[in-house]
Amino acid sequence: MTRRIVAAAALVLAGCGGGGGGGPAPAVKGSPELVPFEDALPAALTRRPPAPAPACRASQLKVAGNGVQFVPGTQQGGIGSVVVRNGGTRPCRLTGRPEVRFVGGTAPPRQRQRALAPDAPAFPKVAPPAASLLALQPGQSAALTIDWENWCPQSRERANLQPPKALRVTLPGGRGSVDVKYNAVVSCDHQDRPSVIGVRPFAPEPLAESSGFTTAPMTASVHPLGGGKGALRGRRGQVLRFAVELRNASRTETVSFGRCPLVAEKFAPVGATEAHQLNCAAAAPIKPKQARWFEMRVRVPAKAPLGANGLFWRLDPEGEFAPQVVARVVVAP
C-alpha cells in the first residue's frame, strides 16, 4: 500500500490550494456555502487508556472469518493478518507479541520467528490507540499481522506433500494457544534455510462498517480554501486549510448523513494517517447532481520534503466505495 501511495503522489507532484492559520473560513468561489471544519472524533479514537485488565487466555479468544489470508509480500513470501475477538464476558488484556509457528504437514523445515515493529494500518484505515488493548472489551477485536517466507519441506519425496495443518498462536506467559486456518503456503526460495515468520505485536482492529454511509455515487475534488484552482500551499509543522467539494453523481438519490463518516488524510511521501469527523451537523443533504463544499484541515509533517508533496484524502474509511482524491501540496519551510 505504501508503494501505491508514493507512486500516486508522484503523479500529482507533476501538476493539480490553501493556507494555514486560524479564523473563520473565507467564502469559496462558486459555492453557496462552506461547511466549517469540525475537529471532533468518535469515542473509539479518543477515549482515555483504560485500567489494565487481567491478561487474556486463549480460551477467551475467537478467530474471526477464515483465519489468515496471505497475499504476496513486497519482495517474497506472503503477508496476512488474523483477527481475534474477545469472546468472553469480561475485559482482558491482549498486548505484546505472541509466539507463532506452523504445525503439522510433511517433514516441516526449521522455523525461526522474527520480531517486527508495530505498524499503523495501511491508508485509509484508522484504528483505536494501542492502549485500548489494555482492556479489550467483550466482542471487541484485535489484529495480528504476520510475514511468512521460505517453506521448504525436508523431504526428497515431492509427491503427496501435505501442507502445515494450522498456524499456532501461543500467548505469552503460558496462557494457551489458538490454531488458526490459513489460505496458502509460501514458496521454497532457499532449500538450506529455515522458514522465517515475522510477527508484529497485537494491534487494535481498524474501524469498519458493514456498508458505506450512502449508496449514492459521489465524487470529490480539492480546492484552495479561497476558491479557484492550483496547488495547495502549506508550511512544515503547520495546519493546512483547504476545501473539498463533494458532488452527488446520482440522478435520483439524495446523499444524507444518517451515519456521519470519518475523513482520512495522509501526506506522501512522509506522514501518518490523520482522521477527522465530517461536520455532518452543519451539512444539509446533497441533492442529486448537486455539490457541497467542506472546509478541511491537516497538519503538514515537520519532515515533509520542501516543494511538491501529495495529499491523499478519503471519505468514510470505515466503509466502502466512498470517494478518494489526491491533491498537490507545495510545502515551504
C-alpha contacts under 8 A as a table, 3 or more apart, distances in Angstrom:
res1	aa1	res2	aa2	distance
1	M	4	R	5.10
1	M	5	I	6.31
1	M	122	A	6.23
1	M	123	F	7.35
2	T	5	I	5.12
2	T	6	V	6.30
2	T	122	A	7.31
3	R	6	V	5.20
3	R	7	A	6.06
4	R	7	A	5.08
4	R	8	A	6.02
5	I	8	A	5.23
5	I	9	A	6.03
5	I	268	A	6.78
5	I	269	P	7.66
6	V	9	A	5.02
6	V	10	A	6.25
6	V	268	A	5.98
6	V	269	P	5.53
7	A	10	A	5.17
7	A	11	L	6.89
8	A	11	L	5.33
8	A	12	V	6.97
8	A	326	V	7.79
9	A	12	V	5.33
9	A	13	L	6.22
9	A	268	A	6.21
9	A	269	P	7.29
9	A	309	N	6.98
9	A	310	G	4.61
9	A	311	L	7.37
9	A	326	V	7.15
9	A	328	R	7.91
10	A	13	L	5.09
10	A	14	A	6.88
10	A	310	G	7.29
11	L	14	A	5.76
11	L	15	G	7.47
12	V	15	G	5.33
12	V	16	C	6.06
12	V	309	N	8.00
12	V	310	G	6.34
12	V	326	V	6.99
12	V	327	A	6.35
12	V	328	R	5.38
13	L	16	C	7.76
13	L	308	A	5.37
13	L	309	N	6.06
13	L	310	G	6.41
13	L	328	R	5.77
13	L	329	V	7.92
15	G	231	A	7.90
15	G	328	R	6.99
16	C	229	K	7.91
16	C	230	G	5.91
16	C	231	A	5.66
16	C	327	A	6.25
16	C	328	R	5.49
17	G	222	V	7.41
17	G	223	H	5.13
17	G	224	P	3.14
17	G	225	L	6.55
17	G	227	G	7.94
17	G	228	G	7.93
17	G	229	K	6.61
17	G	230	G	5.49
17	G	231	A	4.46
17	G	232	L	2.93
17	G	233	R	6.02
17	G	242	F	6.36
17	G	328	R	7.98
17	G	329	V	7.29
18	G	223	H	7.34
18	G	224	P	4.10
18	G	225	L	4.94
18	G	226	G	7.21
18	G	231	A	7.80
18	G	232	L	4.63
18	G	233	R	5.45
18	G	234	G	7.11
18	G	240	L	6.55
18	G	241	R	5.43
18	G	242	F	4.70
18	G	243	A	7.78
19	G	224	P	7.68
19	G	225	L	7.29
19	G	232	L	7.11
19	G	233	R	5.67
19	G	234	G	5.60
19	G	240	L	5.42
19	G	241	R	5.40
19	G	242	F	7.02
20	G	234	G	6.37
20	G	235	R	7.64
20	G	238	Q	6.65
20	G	239	V	5.36
20	G	240	L	4.70
20	G	241	R	5.58
21	G	239	V	6.93
21	G	240	L	7.71
21	G	241	R	7.68
25	A	34	L	7.83
25	A	36	P	7.23
25	A	225	L	7.37
25	A	295	E	7.49
26	P	225	L	7.12
26	P	226	G	5.97
27	A	31	S	7.72
27	A	33	E	7.06
27	A	34	L	6.75
27	A	226	G	6.35
27	A	227	G	7.77
28	V	31	S	5.54
28	V	32	P	7.91
28	V	33	E	7.31
28	V	34	L	6.70
28	V	225	L	6.52
28	V	226	G	5.04
28	V	227	G	4.65
29	K	226	G	6.78
29	K	227	G	4.75
29	K	228	G	6.71
30	G	227	G	7.47
31	S	34	L	6.94
31	S	292	R	7.39
31	S	293	W	6.66
33	E	292	R	7.64
33	E	293	W	6.91
34	L	292	R	7.48
34	L	293	W	5.16
34	L	294	F	5.48
34	L	295	E	6.41
35	V	279	N	7.14
35	V	282	A	6.29
35	V	283	A	6.25
35	V	292	R	7.81
35	V	293	W	6.17
35	V	294	F	4.61
35	V	295	E	5.96
36	P	279	N	7.10
36	P	282	A	7.58
36	P	294	F	6.34
36	P	295	E	5.24
36	P	296	M	7.98
37	F	278	L	7.62
37	F	279	N	6.36
37	F	294	F	6.98
37	F	295	E	4.99
37	F	296	M	5.71
37	F	297	R	7.24
38	E	276	H	7.65
38	E	277	Q	6.57
38	E	278	L	6.58
38	E	279	N	5.17
39	D	276	H	6.02
39	D	277	Q	6.39
40	A	276	H	6.77
40	A	277	Q	5.75
41	L	45	L	6.57
41	L	46	T	6.75
41	L	275	A	7.78
41	L	276	H	5.99
41	L	277	Q	5.37
42	P	45	L	5.80
42	P	46	T	6.71
42	P	277	Q	7.51
43	A	46	T	5.07
43	A	47	R	5.31
44	A	47	R	6.12
44	A	128	P	5.72
45	L	127	A	6.97
45	L	128	P	4.67
45	L	129	P	6.48
46	T	128	P	7.63
46	T	129	P	7.86
49	P	131	A	5.40
49	P	132	S	6.03
49	P	134	L	7.55
50	P	131	A	7.35
50	P	132	S	6.67
50	P	134	L	6.46
50	P	135	A	6.18
51	A	134	L	6.92
51	A	135	A	6.92
52	P	92	C	7.91
52	P	93	R	6.45
52	P	134	L	4.78
52	P	135	A	5.61
53	A	91	P	6.17
53	A	92	C	4.96
53	A	93	R	5.22
53	A	134	L	6.23
53	A	135	A	5.08
54	P	91	P	7.67
54	P	92	C	5.21
54	P	93	R	5.69
55	A	92	C	5.31
55	A	93	R	4.37
55	A	94	L	6.29
56	C	60	Q	6.64
56	C	61	L	7.71
56	C	92	C	4.80
56	C	93	R	5.32
56	C	94	L	5.71
56	C	175	R	7.42
57	R	60	Q	5.53
57	R	61	L	7.13
57	R	171	L	7.49
57	R	175	R	4.98
57	R	176	G	6.26
58	A	61	L	5.37
58	A	170	T	7.90
58	A	171	L	6.98
58	A	175	R	6.14
58	A	176	G	4.93
58	A	177	S	5.43
58	A	178	V	6.08
59	S	62	K	7.97
59	S	176	G	7.34
60	Q	86	N	5.88
60	Q	87	G	5.32
60	Q	88	G	5.09
61	L	84	V	5.96
61	L	85	R	5.46
61	L	86	N	5.00
61	L	87	G	5.48
61	L	88	G	7.41
61	L	178	V	7.95
62	K	84	V	5.40
62	K	85	R	5.08
62	K	86	N	6.49
62	K	87	G	5.79
63	V	66	N	7.94
63	V	67	G	6.44
63	V	82	V	7.32
63	V	83	V	6.05
63	V	84	V	4.54
63	V	85	R	6.38
63	V	180	V	7.13
64	A	67	G	6.43
64	A	82	V	7.44
64	A	83	V	5.45
64	A	84	V	5.73
64	A	85	R	6.81
65	G	83	V	7.86
66	N	69	Q	7.42
66	N	181	K	6.38
66	N	182	Y	7.13
67	G	81	S	7.84
67	G	82	V	5.42
67	G	83	V	7.26
67	G	180	V	5.50
67	G	181	K	4.79
67	G	182	Y	5.54
68	V	80	G	5.68
68	V	81	S	5.36
68	V	82	V	4.88
68	V	180	V	7.14
68	V	181	K	6.32
68	V	182	Y	4.64
68	V	183	N	6.66
69	Q	80	G	5.44
69	Q	81	S	6.79
69	Q	82	V	7.79
69	Q	182	Y	5.90
69	Q	183	N	5.44
69	Q	184	A	7.63
70	F	78	G	5.48
70	F	79	I	5.16
70	F	80	G	4.37
70	F	81	S	7.56
70	F	182	Y	7.30
70	F	183	N	6.45
70	F	184	A	6.51
71	V	78	G	5.22
71	V	79	I	5.51
71	V	80	G	6.31
72	P	76	Q	6.88
72	P	77	G	6.06
72	P	78	G	4.38
72	P	79	I	6.34
73	G	76	Q	5.37
73	G	77	G	5.47
73	G	78	G	4.46
73	G	79	I	5.48
73	G	147	D	7.70
76	Q	149	E	6.65
77	G	147	D	7.39
77	G	148	W	5.58
77	G	149	E	4.06
77	G	150	N	6.52
77	G	186	V	5.36
77	G	187	S	6.64
78	G	147	D	5.85
78	G	148	W	5.31
78	G	149	E	6.35
78	G	186	V	6.38
79	I	145	T	7.37
79	I	146	I	5.72
79	I	147	D	4.44
79	I	148	W	6.24
80	G	145	T	5.79
80	G	146	I	5.48
80	G	147	D	6.66
81	S	143	A	6.38
81	S	144	L	5.37
81	S	145	T	4.24
81	S	146	I	5.98
82	V	143	A	5.68
82	V	144	L	5.31
82	V	145	T	6.61
82	V	180	V	7.95
83	V	141	S	6.45
83	V	142	A	5.66
83	V	143	A	4.45
83	V	144	L	6.44
83	V	205	E	7.36
84	V	141	S	5.45
84	V	142	A	5.53
84	V	143	A	6.39
85	R	138	P	7.73
85	R	139	G	5.97
85	R	140	Q	5.58
85	R	141	S	4.13
85	R	142	A	6.47
86	N	91	P	7.66
86	N	92	C	7.65
86	N	136	L	6.80
86	N	137	Q	6.71
86	N	138	P	5.05
86	N	139	G	5.32
86	N	140	Q	5.82
86	N	141	S	6.27
87	G	138	P	5.99
87	G	139	G	5.96
88	G	91	P	7.68
88	G	138	P	5.81
88	G	139	G	7.82
89	T	138	P	5.67
90	R	137	Q	6.75
90	R	138	P	5.90
91	P	135	A	5.24
91	P	136	L	5.17
91	P	137	Q	4.43
91	P	138	P	5.79
92	C	134	L	7.17
92	C	135	A	5.09
92	C	136	L	5.27
92	C	137	Q	6.88
93	R	133	L	5.82
93	R	134	L	4.60
93	R	135	A	4.90
93	R	136	L	5.89
94	L	133	L	5.49
94	L	134	L	6.44
94	L	135	A	7.48
94	L	136	L	6.77
94	L	142	A	7.95
94	L	202	F	6.94
95	T	133	L	6.18
95	T	134	L	6.77
95	T	201	P	6.99
95	T	202	F	5.81
95	T	203	A	7.83
96	G	172	P	7.70
96	G	201	P	5.14
96	G	202	F	6.14
97	R	115	A	7.96
97	R	171	L	7.83
97	R	172	P	7.41
97	R	199	V	7.07
97	R	200	R	6.30
97	R	201	P	4.19
97	R	202	F	6.23
98	P	169	V	6.37
98	P	170	T	5.58
98	P	171	L	4.87
98	P	172	P	5.67
98	P	199	V	7.82
98	P	201	P	7.27
99	E	113	Q	7.66
99	E	169	V	5.88
99	E	170	T	5.07
99	E	171	L	6.58
99	E	172	P	7.28
100	V	113	Q	7.12
100	V	167	L	6.98
100	V	168	R	5.70
100	V	169	V	4.74
100	V	170	T	6.34
100	V	197	I	7.36
100	V	199	V	7.32
101	R	111	Q	7.05
101	R	113	Q	7.66
101	R	167	L	5.86
101	R	168	R	5.47
101	R	169	V	6.95
101	R	197	I	7.28
102	F	164	P	6.02
102	F	165	K	7.36
102	F	166	A	5.83
102	F	167	L	4.49
102	F	168	R	5.87
103	V	164	P	5.55
103	V	165	K	5.75
103	V	166	A	5.65
103	V	167	L	6.32
103	V	168	R	6.60
104	G	108	P	7.31
104	G	163	P	7.42
104	G	164	P	4.65
104	G	165	K	4.81
104	G	166	A	7.07
105	G	108	P	6.13
105	G	161	L	7.55
105	G	162	Q	4.85
105	G	163	P	4.63
105	G	164	P	3.96
105	G	165	K	5.87
106	T	153	P	6.58
106	T	155	S	7.68
106	T	161	L	5.63
106	T	162	Q	5.01
106	T	163	P	6.53
106	T	164	P	7.36
107	A	153	P	5.25
107	A	154	Q	5.13
107	A	155	S	5.91
108	P	151	W	7.95
108	P	152	C	7.33
108	P	153	P	4.95
108	P	154	Q	6.21
108	P	164	P	7.59
109	P	151	W	6.88
109	P	152	C	5.97
109	P	153	P	5.31
109	P	154	Q	5.70
109	P	194	P	6.08
109	P	195	S	6.54
110	R	193	R	7.93
110	R	194	P	4.79
110	R	195	S	6.16
111	Q	194	P	5.29
111	Q	195	S	4.70
111	Q	196	V	5.89
111	Q	197	I	7.31
112	R	194	P	6.43
112	R	195	S	6.13
112	R	196	V	4.90
112	R	197	I	6.19
113	Q	196	V	5.82
113	Q	197	I	4.76
113	Q	198	G	5.76
113	Q	199	V	7.04
114	R	196	V	6.85
114	R	197	I	5.94
114	R	198	G	4.50
114	R	199	V	6.22
115	A	198	G	5.83
115	A	199	V	5.38
115	A	200	R	6.34
116	L	198	G	5.95
116	L	199	V	5.47
116	L	200	R	4.79
116	L	201	P	7.68
117	A	200	R	5.85
117	A	201	P	7.43
118	P	200	R	5.67
118	P	201	P	6.08
118	P	203	A	7.77
119	D	200	R	7.69
121	P	124	P	7.83
121	P	125	K	5.73
121	P	126	V	6.46
121	P	127	A	7.21
121	P	206	P	7.06
122	A	125	K	5.92
123	F	126	V	7.56
123	F	264	A	7.80
123	F	266	K	7.55
123	F	273	T	6.46
124	P	264	A	5.83
124	P	265	E	7.56
124	P	273	T	7.11
124	P	314	R	6.66
124	P	317	P	5.51
125	K	206	P	6.03
125	K	207	L	7.15
125	K	264	A	7.63
125	K	317	P	5.59
125	K	318	E	6.89
126	V	206	P	5.32
126	V	207	L	6.10
126	V	264	A	7.58
126	V	273	T	7.35
126	V	275	A	7.05
126	V	317	P	7.21
126	V	318	E	7.76
127	A	204	P	6.18
127	A	205	E	6.11
127	A	206	P	4.01
127	A	207	L	5.52
128	P	132	S	6.71
128	P	204	P	6.04
128	P	205	E	7.56
128	P	206	P	6.99
128	P	207	L	7.54
129	P	132	S	5.80
129	P	204	P	7.07
130	A	133	L	5.99
130	A	203	A	6.13
130	A	204	P	6.07
131	A	134	L	5.54
132	S	135	A	6.05
132	S	136	L	6.48
132	S	204	P	7.14
133	L	136	L	4.93
133	L	142	A	7.62
133	L	203	A	7.42
133	L	204	P	6.61
136	L	140	Q	6.18
136	L	141	S	7.32
137	Q	140	Q	5.38
141	S	204	P	6.80
141	S	205	E	5.84
142	A	202	F	6.40
142	A	203	A	5.57
142	A	204	P	4.58
142	A	205	E	4.76
143	A	202	F	5.78
143	A	203	A	5.25
143	A	204	P	6.00
143	A	205	E	5.26
144	L	199	V	7.63
144	L	200	R	6.58
144	L	201	P	6.64
144	L	202	F	4.98
144	L	203	A	6.43
145	T	199	V	6.31
145	T	200	R	5.71
145	T	201	P	7.78
145	T	202	F	7.70
146	I	197	I	6.79
146	I	198	G	5.53
146	I	199	V	4.89
146	I	200	R	6.60
147	D	197	I	5.67
147	D	198	G	4.63
147	D	199	V	6.56
148	W	186	V	7.08
148	W	195	S	7.52
148	W	196	V	5.93
148	W	197	I	4.64
148	W	198	G	6.24
149	E	186	V	5.98
149	E	187	S	7.20
149	E	188	C	7.94
149	E	195	S	6.02
149	E	196	V	5.50
149	E	197	I	6.69
150	N	186	V	6.27
150	N	187	S	5.71
150	N	188	C	4.72
150	N	189	D	5.38
150	N	190	H	6.50
150	N	193	R	7.75
150	N	194	P	7.09
150	N	195	S	4.87
150	N	196	V	6.60
151	W	185	V	7.33
151	W	186	V	6.05
151	W	187	S	5.94
151	W	188	C	4.93
151	W	189	D	7.66
151	W	194	P	7.50
151	W	195	S	5.16
152	C	187	S	7.55
152	C	188	C	4.82
152	C	189	D	7.67
152	C	190	H	7.41
152	C	191	Q	5.65
152	C	194	P	7.78
152	C	195	S	7.26
155	S	158	R	7.16
157	E	160	N	7.88
157	E	161	L	7.49
158	R	161	L	6.08
163	P	185	V	7.11
164	P	167	L	7.72
165	K	181	K	7.89
166	A	179	D	5.77
166	A	180	V	5.53
166	A	181	K	5.35
166	A	182	Y	6.78
167	L	179	D	5.57
167	L	180	V	4.98
167	L	181	K	6.41
167	L	182	Y	7.07
168	R	177	S	6.54
168	R	178	V	5.73
168	R	179	D	4.44
168	R	180	V	6.15
169	V	177	S	5.33
169	V	178	V	5.22
169	V	179	D	6.30
169	V	180	V	7.42
170	T	174	G	7.77
170	T	175	R	7.53
170	T	176	G	5.86
170	T	177	S	4.03
170	T	178	V	6.49
171	L	174	G	6.49
171	L	175	R	5.49
171	L	176	G	5.87
171	L	177	S	5.98
172	P	175	R	6.35
188	C	191	Q	6.47
190	H	193	R	5.49
206	P	318	E	7.97
207	L	318	E	5.50
208	A	317	P	7.72
208	A	318	E	4.21
208	A	319	G	6.10
209	E	212	G	7.01
209	E	318	E	5.32
209	E	319	G	5.09
210	S	319	G	6.67
211	S	319	G	5.33
211	S	320	E	6.27
212	G	215	T	6.71
212	G	316	D	7.13
212	G	318	E	7.68
212	G	319	G	4.39
212	G	320	E	5.12
212	G	321	F	6.81
212	G	322	A	6.99
213	F	257	F	7.00
213	F	258	G	7.32
213	F	259	R	5.60
213	F	260	C	7.16
213	F	261	P	6.57
213	F	316	D	7.30
213	F	319	G	7.01
214	T	255	V	6.29
214	T	256	S	7.07
214	T	257	F	7.71
216	A	248	N	6.96
216	A	249	A	7.27
216	A	250	S	5.85
216	A	253	E	5.99
216	A	254	T	7.09
216	A	255	V	6.30
217	P	248	N	6.31
217	P	249	A	5.36
217	P	250	S	5.77
217	P	322	A	7.97
218	M	246	L	6.85
218	M	247	R	5.55
218	M	248	N	4.74
218	M	249	A	5.23
218	M	250	S	7.49
218	M	322	A	7.04
218	M	323	P	6.14
219	T	246	L	5.91
219	T	247	R	5.24
219	T	248	N	6.76
219	T	249	A	6.88
219	T	323	P	5.43
219	T	324	Q	7.74
220	A	244	V	6.58
220	A	245	E	5.54
220	A	246	L	4.75
220	A	247	R	6.32
220	A	323	P	5.84
220	A	324	Q	6.55
220	A	325	V	6.22
221	S	244	V	5.64
221	S	245	E	5.21
221	S	246	L	6.88
221	S	325	V	6.36
222	V	242	F	7.34
222	V	243	A	5.89
222	V	244	V	4.62
222	V	245	E	6.36
222	V	325	V	7.38
222	V	327	A	6.45
223	H	226	G	7.95
223	H	227	G	6.01
223	H	228	G	6.60
223	H	229	K	6.13
223	H	230	G	7.55
223	H	232	L	7.52
223	H	242	F	6.25
223	H	243	A	5.15
223	H	244	V	6.17
223	H	245	E	7.54
224	P	227	G	5.24
224	P	228	G	6.47
224	P	229	K	6.67
224	P	230	G	7.25
224	P	231	A	7.41
224	P	232	L	5.84
224	P	241	R	7.94
224	P	242	F	5.10
224	P	243	A	6.01
225	L	241	R	6.40
225	L	242	F	4.27
225	L	243	A	5.01
225	L	295	E	7.23
227	G	243	A	7.90
231	A	327	A	7.46
231	A	328	R	5.35
231	A	329	V	5.60
231	A	330	V	6.59
232	L	242	F	7.38
232	L	327	A	7.62
232	L	328	R	6.25
232	L	329	V	4.56
232	L	330	V	6.16
233	R	240	L	7.56
233	R	329	V	5.44
233	R	330	V	4.81
233	R	331	V	5.96
233	R	332	A	7.64
234	G	238	Q	7.17
234	G	239	V	7.48
234	G	240	L	5.53
234	G	300	V	6.86
234	G	329	V	6.95
234	G	330	V	6.39
234	G	331	V	5.04
234	G	332	A	6.25
235	R	238	Q	5.56
235	R	239	V	7.77
235	R	240	L	7.65
235	R	300	V	6.52
235	R	331	V	5.32
235	R	332	A	4.73
235	R	333	P	5.57
236	R	300	V	5.34
236	R	301	P	5.85
236	R	302	A	4.71
236	R	303	K	6.93
236	R	304	A	6.48
236	R	331	V	6.60
236	R	332	A	6.41
236	R	333	P	5.49
237	G	299	R	6.39
237	G	300	V	5.18
237	G	301	P	5.37
237	G	302	A	4.32
237	G	303	K	7.97
238	Q	299	R	5.61
238	Q	300	V	5.62
238	Q	301	P	7.88
238	Q	302	A	7.98
239	V	297	R	6.42
239	V	298	V	5.54
239	V	299	R	4.25
239	V	300	V	6.06
240	L	297	R	5.49
240	L	298	V	5.32
240	L	299	R	5.89
240	L	300	V	6.51
241	R	295	E	7.09
241	R	296	M	5.75
241	R	297	R	4.56
241	R	298	V	6.82
242	F	295	E	5.94
242	F	296	M	5.33
242	F	297	R	6.39
243	A	293	W	6.46
243	A	294	F	5.51
243	A	295	E	4.61
243	A	296	M	5.59
244	V	293	W	5.63
244	V	294	F	5.28
244	V	295	E	6.55
244	V	296	M	6.80
245	E	291	A	6.50
245	E	292	R	5.78
245	E	293	W	4.43
245	E	294	F	6.46
246	L	291	A	5.42
246	L	292	R	5.41
246	L	293	W	6.22
246	L	294	F	7.76
247	R	286	I	7.66
247	R	289	K	6.86
247	R	290	Q	5.81
247	R	291	A	4.07
247	R	292	R	6.54
248	N	254	T	7.50
248	N	255	V	6.80
248	N	286	I	6.42
248	N	287	K	6.81
248	N	288	P	5.56
248	N	289	K	5.23
248	N	290	Q	5.65
248	N	291	A	6.06
249	A	288	P	6.52
249	A	289	K	5.29
249	A	290	Q	7.69
250	S	253	E	5.63
250	S	254	T	7.60
250	S	288	P	5.22
250	S	289	K	6.11
251	R	288	P	5.11
251	R	289	K	6.15
252	T	288	P	5.70
253	E	287	K	7.14
253	E	288	P	5.79
254	T	285	P	6.67
254	T	286	I	5.74
254	T	287	K	4.60
254	T	288	P	5.49
255	V	285	P	5.54
255	V	286	I	4.97
255	V	287	K	6.40
255	V	288	P	7.71
256	S	284	A	7.61
256	S	285	P	4.68
256	S	286	I	6.66
257	F	260	C	5.28
257	F	261	P	7.71
257	F	280	C	6.15
257	F	285	P	6.95
260	C	277	Q	7.51
260	C	278	L	6.67
260	C	279	N	7.95
260	C	280	C	5.88
261	P	277	Q	6.51
261	P	278	L	6.08
261	P	315	L	6.93
261	P	316	D	4.81
261	P	317	P	7.83
261	P	318	E	7.64
262	L	275	A	6.72
262	L	276	H	5.69
262	L	277	Q	4.48
262	L	278	L	5.67
262	L	315	L	6.33
262	L	316	D	5.01
262	L	317	P	6.54
262	L	318	E	7.40
263	V	275	A	5.63
263	V	276	H	5.16
263	V	277	Q	5.94
263	V	278	L	6.29
263	V	313	W	7.21
263	V	314	R	5.78
263	V	315	L	4.70
263	V	316	D	5.78
263	V	317	P	6.70
264	A	273	T	6.45
264	A	274	E	5.69
264	A	275	A	4.69
264	A	276	H	6.65
264	A	312	F	7.97
264	A	313	W	5.88
264	A	314	R	5.14
264	A	315	L	6.46
264	A	316	D	7.53
264	A	317	P	6.37
265	E	273	T	5.62
265	E	274	E	5.09
265	E	275	A	6.40
265	E	298	V	7.06
265	E	311	L	7.01
265	E	312	F	5.50
265	E	313	W	4.64
265	E	314	R	6.44
266	K	271	G	6.06
266	K	272	A	5.98
266	K	273	T	4.71
266	K	274	E	6.18
266	K	311	L	5.73
266	K	312	F	5.10
266	K	313	W	6.78
267	F	270	V	5.83
267	F	271	G	4.97
267	F	272	A	7.16
267	F	273	T	7.73
267	F	300	V	7.42
267	F	301	P	7.51
267	F	309	N	7.03
267	F	310	G	5.73
267	F	311	L	4.58
267	F	312	F	6.27
268	A	271	G	6.25
268	A	309	N	6.05
268	A	310	G	4.99
268	A	311	L	6.22
268	A	312	F	7.59
269	P	304	A	7.64
269	P	309	N	6.93
269	P	310	G	7.09
270	V	301	P	7.23
270	V	303	K	7.35
270	V	304	A	6.03
271	G	301	P	5.79
271	G	304	A	7.45
274	E	298	V	7.32
279	N	282	A	5.82
279	N	283	A	6.54
280	C	283	A	4.93
280	C	284	A	7.74
281	A	284	A	7.97
286	I	290	Q	6.12
286	I	291	A	6.21
286	I	292	R	6.63
287	K	290	Q	5.47
287	K	291	A	7.69
300	V	304	A	6.91
300	V	331	V	7.99
301	P	304	A	5.06
304	A	309	N	7.58
304	A	331	V	7.31
305	P	308	A	7.49
305	P	309	N	7.04
305	P	331	V	7.08
306	L	309	N	7.95
306	L	330	V	7.32
306	L	331	V	5.09
306	L	332	A	5.64
306	L	333	P	6.81
307	G	329	V	7.80
307	G	330	V	4.83
307	G	331	V	4.90
307	G	332	A	6.52
308	A	328	R	6.56
308	A	329	V	5.62
308	A	330	V	4.44
308	A	331	V	6.31
309	N	328	R	5.92
309	N	329	V	5.08
309	N	330	V	6.12
309	N	331	V	6.98
310	G	326	V	6.56
310	G	327	A	5.79
310	G	328	R	5.00
310	G	329	V	5.93
311	L	326	V	5.51
311	L	327	A	5.10
311	L	328	R	6.30
311	L	329	V	6.66
312	F	324	Q	7.37
312	F	325	V	6.06
312	F	326	V	4.61
312	F	327	A	6.61
313	W	324	Q	5.66
313	W	325	V	5.37
313	W	326	V	6.24
313	W	327	A	7.98
314	R	317	P	6.51
314	R	322	A	7.26
314	R	323	P	6.18
314	R	324	Q	4.32
314	R	325	V	6.56
315	L	322	A	5.62
315	L	323	P	5.89
315	L	324	Q	6.41
316	D	319	G	5.55
316	D	320	E	7.30
316	D	322	A	5.99
317	P	320	E	7.20
317	P	322	A	7.72
319	G	322	A	7.29
